[in-house]
Structures are given as structure tokens and as C-alpha cells.
Amino acid sequence: MLRGCLPPIFEVSEAKALLSPHYRAPLKILAALEEDHAVIRLKRGTYAFLDGFDPLAATSLLHGPSYVSFETALGHYGMVPERVHQILAVVDGRSATFNTPVAQYVYRSQHRELFALGMNLEVRTHDTLAIANREKALLDTLSSAKLQAAVSSPRQILEYVIDGLRVDEDALARLSLKKIDTMATLYRNHAPMRLAEALASLR
């Protein structure tokens, strides 16, 4: 009954509204479904059907406004080896971490001007994925690496991206320098700008 009438990720209030006309204890029904692994609890009051569940699509619904970024987005695009145990996102608000049965969600706060740049919406059959574009995902990842970028050369930063982050060189060559230049100056460390300089010298 629930599966066909609720979205893939739903609030407990939605389930109660649907079940209350038919059951005296709707929350017990929901608890039984969770025990049978038909649904999972993502956080207090938020559930998802396990069948066909996409952990990435849940990111913006758990805590927001937010979108997938960092190594998680790079892995989604095939630019780095994918890591599925942790989903990293940027948020226009407070940082937060949620531990769920499927993954750990980590939200890193970003100032609004930078947050507003570089988000894509991938519309799929049953949901929409909010995710950083390739350029934003790479710059977010680089800026969070805590490198000594102020005393590093553009070439050293590029070597870190290729050897340290293991970003595919062909993927780097396809990135938009215009997008990178626009965003790089908004970060609080020098690494994104150093990378912009290194990539420009190779074109």
C-alpha cells in the first residue's frame, strides 16, 4: 500500500496520513516495515523505501539546501575511484553529519556566493539529483585538502590532483577553464587558483 502511494523518500507524517484511515496504530506498521527491511530510517521522521533506493538522491532531502560534491561527485562522474561509504555535500547553512543504514552523510558549510555556483540537476525517472558539476566538485575537493597552497606552485597542485586525488588526466583536459576561473577566486585558500593557473598553462 505505501510503496505505490508515497515518494521514494518520505516523511513520517505522510505515512501516518496514508495509514491512519485503515490502521489504529500506523506507527507500528511503519516500525514493522523497518524491521522487515522494507523501509529504512534516514533520520528522525524521514524514511525511504529500500528497494531501488539511491543514496545520492537523498542528500538534498536530509539537510539543505545542499547538493552532492567533493569526491562523491567526482566518483559519480568517473573522475576518481568511487567511495560509497560516505556521501559528501556542500550546504548553505550549518555543517552536519547523519549516520544511516546505507551511508554516512557529511555536509560541509559553504558561503552563499560560492554555494550558488556550479550545481547541476539530474532529472531521473523517480527523483532529481542535485550535484556539483565536475569543475565545482574538483575545486571543493581540492580546497578541503588543507594543502600548503600559498607556498606551492601551480605544477605541484596539479601533481597532487593527478597523483594524490587520482583524477583522470583526460577528464581534467575536458574541464571548462572559464567555470574554474569564475569559482576559483571565491575559495578561502590558494589551491583552486593554483590549479586554474596550471590547467591554463596546458591548454
C-alpha positions in Angstrom: 0.0 0.0 0.0 2.7 2.5 1.0 5.1 1.8 -1.9 2.7 2.9 -4.6 1.3 5.9 -2.8 4.4 7.6 -1.3 7.6 9.1 -2.9 10.8 7.0 -2.6 11.8 9.2 0.4 9.0 10.3 2.6 8.2 11.9 6.0 6.6 10.0 8.8 3.7 12.5 8.6 3.0 11.4 5.1 2.9 7.7 6.1 0.6 8.5 9.0 -1.8 10.4 6.8 -2.0 7.4 4.4 -2.3 4.7 7.1 -4.5 6.3 9.7 -7.8 5.7 7.9 -7.0 2.0 7.8 -5.0 1.2 10.9 -5.3 2.2 14.6 -1.5 2.2 15.1 0.1 3.5 11.9 3.5 4.0 13.5 3.6 0.3 14.4 3.0 -0.6 10.8 5.9 1.7 9.8 8.1 0.1 12.5 7.3 -3.4 11.2 8.3 -2.4 7.7 11.6 -1.1 9.0 12.2 -4.3 10.9 11.5 -6.3 7.7 14.0 -4.0 5.9 11.3 -2.8 3.5 12.0 0.8 4.6 15.0 2.4 6.3 15.1 5.4 8.6 17.4 8.1 7.3 16.9 10.5 10.3 14.2 11.2 12.8 11.0 11.5 10.9 12.4 10.7 7.4 12.2 7.3 5.8 13.0 5.7 2.4 11.9 2.5 0.6 15.0 0.3 0.4 14.0 -1.2 -2.9 15.6 0.9 -5.6 16.9 3.4 -3.1 19.6 5.8 -4.4 21.7 7.2 -1.6 22.8 10.2 -3.6 19.3 11.4 -4.3 18.5 11.5 -0.6 21.3 14.1 0.1 19.3 17.3 -0.6 16.3 16.0 1.4 18.1 15.1 4.6 19.7 18.5 5.1 19.6 21.5 3.0 19.7 23.5 0.9 22.5 21.2 -0.2 24.0 19.2 -3.1 26.4 16.4 -3.6 30.0 17.5 -4.2 33.7 16.7 -3.3 35.0 13.1 -4.0 31.4 11.8 -4.1 30.5 13.8 -7.1 33.9 13.1 -8.7 33.2 9.4 -8.3 29.8 9.8 -9.7 31.3 11.3 -12.9 34.0 8.6 -13.0 36.8 11.1 -12.5 38.2 9.3 -9.3 37.6 5.8 -7.8 34.2 5.9 -6.2 33.6 5.8 -2.5 30.2 4.6 -1.4 30.6 4.5 2.4 30.4 8.3 2.8 28.5 10.9 0.9 29.9 14.4 0.9 27.9 17.5 0.2 28.0 21.3 0.4 25.3 23.1 2.3 24.1 26.7 2.5 23.8 26.5 6.3 25.3 24.6 9.2 27.6 21.7 8.8 26.1 18.3 9.8 26.6 14.6 9.8 24.0 11.9 9.5 24.7 8.1 10.0 22.2 6.0 8.2 21.9 2.2 7.4 23.2 2.9 3.8 25.9 5.6 4.2 27.2 8.4 6.3 26.1 11.8 5.0 28.6 14.7 5.7 27.5 18.2 4.9 30.2 21.0 4.8 29.1 24.6 5.1 29.9 26.9 2.2 29.4 30.6 1.9 26.4 31.6 -0.2 28.2 33.2 -3.2 30.2 30.0 -3.8 27.4 27.7 -2.9 25.2 29.3 -5.6 27.7 28.4 -8.4 28.3 25.0 -10.0 25.2 23.0 -9.2 23.6 20.6 -11.7 20.2 19.0 -11.6 20.0 15.4 -13.0 16.4 14.5 -13.6 15.8 10.8 -13.4 12.6 8.6 -13.6 11.8 8.7 -9.9 13.8 11.6 -8.5 16.1 14.5 -9.1 19.7 14.6 -8.1 21.3 17.9 -7.0 25.0 17.6 -7.7 28.0 19.8 -8.3 29.3 20.0 -11.8 32.7 18.5 -12.5 34.6 21.7 -12.1 32.9 22.6 -8.8 33.3 19.1 -7.4 37.1 19.2 -8.1 37.6 22.7 -6.6 35.6 21.7 -3.5 37.7 18.6 -3.1 41.0 20.5 -3.6 40.0 23.3 -1.2 39.2 20.8 1.6 42.6 19.0 1.3 44.4 21.5 3.6 47.4 21.8 1.4 50.1 24.5 1.9 48.8 26.1 -1.3 50.2 29.5 -0.5 53.8 28.2 -0.9 53.0 25.6 -3.6 53.5 26.1 -7.3 50.7 25.5 -9.8 52.6 22.4 -11.0 52.7 21.0 -7.5 49.0 21.5 -7.1 48.3 19.8 -10.4 50.6 16.8 -9.4 48.6 16.5 -6.2 45.3 16.4 -8.2 46.6 13.7 -10.5 48.7 11.6 -8.1 47.0 12.4 -4.8 43.4 12.6 -5.7 43.9 10.2 -8.7 41.9 12.4 -11.0 41.9 11.1 -14.6 44.1 13.3 -16.8 41.7 13.0 -19.8 38.9 14.2 -17.5 41.0 17.2 -16.5 41.6 18.1 -20.1 37.8 18.3 -20.7 37.1 20.7 -17.8 35.9 24.2 -18.5 38.6 26.8 -17.7 36.0 29.5 -17.7 34.0 27.8 -15.0 37.1 27.1 -12.9 38.3 30.7 -13.2 34.9 32.0 -12.1 34.8 29.9 -9.0 38.5 29.6 -8.0 38.7 33.2 -6.7 35.9 32.6 -4.2 37.7 30.0 -2.1 39.5 30.9 1.0 42.7 29.2 0.1 45.0 29.4 -2.9 44.8 25.8 -4.2 41.9 26.3 -6.6 43.6 29.4 -8.1 46.9 27.5 -8.5 45.1 24.7 -10.3 43.4 27.2 -12.6 46.9 28.5 -13.5 48.3 25.1 -14.1 45.4 24.0 -16.3 45.6 27.2 -18.3 49.3 26.6 -19.0 48.5 23.2 -20.5 45.9 24.5 -23.0 
